[in-house]
């Protein structure tokens, strides 16, 4: 039989109950205070925060969410969250929500949103699924941030990294081109030198002489091509000089023809008069190659016609008013057209922007037309582009024209100026030493030659007054030609020296005089030109 509670027991139970009620009240107040602080933090956070049901109905939005979408809370609550997502991204985001579970309750996604005024922003959203019992999603939470500034900075960093990589690649190509040019010039020296010598021994009207002349003309063309490669690969500035553009365009097209598919026809109409421009030949070659390469990509799938033309163009005051970047005067107009897929009008304004490209990934860097535009502007010219989808593209470039009365250098074999002086000839290639000895001997000179620059220095030191001229290669083992020249002039300061090289970016006509060198000749050496240089130096 249970004992009935005493009065004291009842009083104690009442006190315990009151204490529990007070504790629950305090807990409730603490919870309400905590929720109040949480809401304050959420409201003040510089991020879009919302919660919504599995069907997308918004149940909560913070102030930043309202400000970003420019709506009041009362307007937003009850609307569908997915209505605020760009249509192109909705399916992707819905798939993300379906993939959330208790093992992976969160996901991060970024996308580009284009506004009605055509401005765009980048947004990053973090999604979280909130679960009840039985692993059922009862609500989703989303936190969004505007990352346009960070994205822009990241893209700029990527652009600079690509630019650095491109610069390093170009530098590596330049170094490789220089090495190839040096070796190739040595080969060309032998071909040109022995051909020129052979012509001197053959009867004037023999078929062999005519065949050799054709070989020489091809070798001269190869020499010009190598010189062009050298000019393009050199980092140092090249002084502009009068250049007939049609010669460079022809060389570029010969180079391109081998790489273009047979489905692309090349039509050329190149004026051979009044097309002289004060420029760097390498720059003009770069312009032609870039424009023709773009045309190739535009016609790669279906083929077509690549048309290149040159013509003099007079810009009078009336035309200049319509062309704000052109001043009245004489110009050379270079036109490059293709029958490819064309470019949409909306993209033409950006076509010269660095890294802008309509090509597929890994098909281009977006630098070609930017480089072309920079070159043309640097010479006071103008570039125009017209295009339409399916109707091809045409580039028209205006270069300021100059009047050049000098005649084009003739490669025809003629009588060479001769002499009888004593020459010390130095080159590390035995084949070129033998050729030099024979060429100079044929011109009447007394020649002593060697392949070792140290040996040449010893020969000169023993009898410094024996020689009237020293001709030395630049790139040699043990001692370079400029160092050999300095050491020889320390022994006999007035001795004239001709420095020859196939490729070297450290020696220019400006600093050859500082070294005391009388003349500087690029390989491959042409007998007529070398004979003239020797007489200029000695006389």
Beta strands, then each sheet from edge to edge (+ up, - down):
strand 1: 48-52
strand 2: 58-61
strand 3: 106-114
strand 4: 120-131
strand 5: 137-146
strand 6: 241-244
strand 7: 264-270
strand 8: 276-279
strand 9: 304-315
strand 10: 329-338
strand 11: 382-387
strand 12: 393-400
strand 13: 422-426
strand 14: 446-450
strand 15: 469-473
strand 16: 496-501
strand 17: 519-522
sheet 1: 2+ 1- 5+ 4- 3+
sheet 2: 6+ 8-
sheet 3: 7+ 9+ 10- 12+ 11-
sheet 4: 14+ 13+ 15+ 16+ 17+
end
